[in-house]
Amino acid sequence: MSIGAVLEALRPEFPDVTISKIRFLEEQGLIDPERTPSGYRKFGHDDLDRLRFVLAVQRDHYLPLRVIRDHLDAVDAGLDPPPLPGAPRVPRLVRPAAEAPTTALTRAELADGAGSELADGAGGGPGLLAELESYGLVSAAPDGTYDADALAVVRAAAGLARFGIEPRHLRPFRTAADREAGLVEQVVAPLRRQRGPEAAGRADETAHEVAALCVRLHAALVSIALNRP
């Protein structure tokens, strides 16, 4: 996963987490994501589990990073440290490949509905997917599969459908998203023109951080509008 994908995975449980916070925890030695030759951070599921553990302990028990780091170091060394008082369990640091979630699905899998997370888990089915595609809200990758973003859109659309909000009502969201993406591109365009092995990675991380701020702003403005007398 990219650092932006990790941020989005953590946000529902830790709404105040930022990319800067994740970078800081990396600098403190609490996580150690891989790096691609171009400078991108590459996070695994074990990194995500560790981040959830660290953030939960900090938020709920106010433990210093030194104590948390020593605890995790002991686990990494194969030791069995005593549990932290009142803290959540230590994350599983190794996850079998069979447990890794699969979100890249073909249209045939959607049509069958057999083990299809988009069709069954999202509650929408192929009919909803086709309707979302017709309004430009979801599209398949060049190889015909659907990624995690498509899954998120279908899940949200399926939930909204229970309240009578149909895909045709969602086109303004796509228009607003395109405009916000344009703003993000304006910010990162100078970074993309830079040279160097880490330039692309910095541009990608900045894009995700600005996009996350746009999402938070949008949510806050909707909340303000709903609470307006």
N, C-alpha and C positions, 0 to 999 in steps of 0.2 A: 504494500500500500504506500501511496505518497503521504507526505505529512498533512496535506489537505484532507485526504480520505480519513486519516487517523483523527483529525480534528472533528470532522463531521460525525465519526463514530462515537466520540467522547461527549460531544455537546449535549445530547439529551440528558445525560446523567450529571455532567459538569458544565453548565452553561457559561461559566466565566473563563473556561480554559481558552488559551490563545496559542498561536504558533510560537510566539516568543516564549511562552511558558514551557512548551514542549522542548524547544531548543535549550532553555536553561536547565531543564532536568537532564538533558543529554550531556550538557557541559559538566554537570555535577556527578556524572558517572552512573546515573540510575537506569539509563537505557543506552543501548549501543547499536543503533540501526546500521544496516549495511549502506555502502555508498556505491553508486554506479560510476563508471569512468567519467561521465559528464558532470558528476557532482550531485546528483539527485540522492536524497535520503530514501532508503527502501526499508519500510517497516514490515515486520512479520507479526503474526498473531500473538507470539510471545511478548513482543514489544508492547502491543496494545494491552495485553493482560497486565503487564508490569505497570504501565501508565495508570490504568484503572485502580490498581492496588495503591500506588503512591498517592494519587489524587484523593482517594477515599480516606486514607490514613491521615493525610494532611488536613482535609476538611473536617473530619469527624473526631479526630483525636489530637490534633495540633502537635504531632510528633515532629521533631527536627529532621531535616534531610539526612544528617549524619547517622542517626539511629536507624532510619529506614534503609539507608544504603548498606550499613553493616549487616542488617537483617537479611537483605537480599543477597549480599555477598556470601553469607553463610549458606544460604540455599543453593546458590550457584556452585559452591564448593562441595556439595553433596552432604552437608551437615544438616542436622535437624534442630534449628534454633528454637528456643521457647517462644510460644506465641506472644505477640505484642498485646498488652492488656486492652481488651475490648475492641481489638482491630479485626478487620476482615481477614479471611484466610489468605495465605500466601498464594499468588497466582500459579497456575500450572505453567512451567517454563518451557515445556515441550508439548506440542499438540500434534497428535498423529495426523498424517495427511488425509486420512479418511474422514476426519472431523472438519476439515477446512470447508467453509461454505462455498457453494457453487452458484454463481449468479449469471453466468454466460449460458443462455439457453437458445436453442434454435426454434424456428417457427413450428417445425414438426413436433417438437416436444410440447409446445404450447397447445397445438391442435389435439394431441393425444391426451393432454392433461395428466399424464402418468409421471408423477414425481416432479411436476413442473412448479417451481416456486412462484413464477409469475402468474400462472393460471390458477393454481390452487391456493397457495399460501397468501397471495394478494387478494384473493376473493373476487377477482375480476373476470378471468377467463379470456379466451381468444377474442370473443366479441368486443369486449371492452378495449383490448389492445388494438384491434383493427380501427375502432372508432377514434382512439387517441392518435393513431397514426394518421388518420384522415384529416385531423386538425393540426398536424405538425407538432404534436406534443411529445411524441416518441418516435424514434426511428432505429432501424437495425444497423449494426456495424456492417462494413463492407463484406464480411464473411457470413452475414445473415444472422448473427447472434445478437442477444440483448444483454447489456451490461448492468452494473449495479444502479446506475442512475435511472435507467429504464425501469428497473424494479421499483425504485423509490417512487417514480411518477405513477406507475400502475397501482401501487399500494395506496398512495394518497388519493388517486382518482376513485378507487374502489370504496375507500372510506367516505369520500364526499358524496358518492352516488347514494349512500344510505340516507342522506339528507336531501335527496332530490336534486343535487347539483350534478349536471351531466357534463360530458367532455366538451360539448359546444359552449358551455359557460366558462371554460377554462382558458380560452384563447387569450384574454387579456393578461393572464399570467405569463404566457409565452412571449407576448410583446414586451412586457415589463422586464422579463429575464434577458431578452435580447438587448434592450437598452442598457441594463446594468452590466452585461458582458462587454458592451462597447466601452463603458467607463473603465472597466478593469483593464481592457486592452490598451487604453490610452495611458494608464499608469505604468504598465509593464513593457510597453513598446521600447522605451529607451534601454531597458535591461536586456531585452532580446537582441538588441543591436551590438551589445558589448561582446568582446571576445574573451576567451579564457575557458578553462575546463569547468569552472563552477558557475559561469554566467547563466547557463540554461537552468540549472538547479535553483539559483536565486530568483530568476524570473518566475519559475513555476511556483515556488513557495510564496512569493509576493502576490501572485495572482490568486492563490487559494486564500491567503489572509485577507485581501481586499474583498474578495467575493463573500467570505464569511461575515465580514463587517456589514456588507450590503444586506445580507440575509437578516442579520440582527436589527439593522435599521428598519427594514421592511416590517419585521415582526413587531417592533416597538410602535411604529406608526399605525399599524392595524389595531394594536391594543389601545392606542390613544383615541383612534376614531370610534372604536366600540364603546369606550368609556365617556365619550363626549356627551354632555347633557343635551 
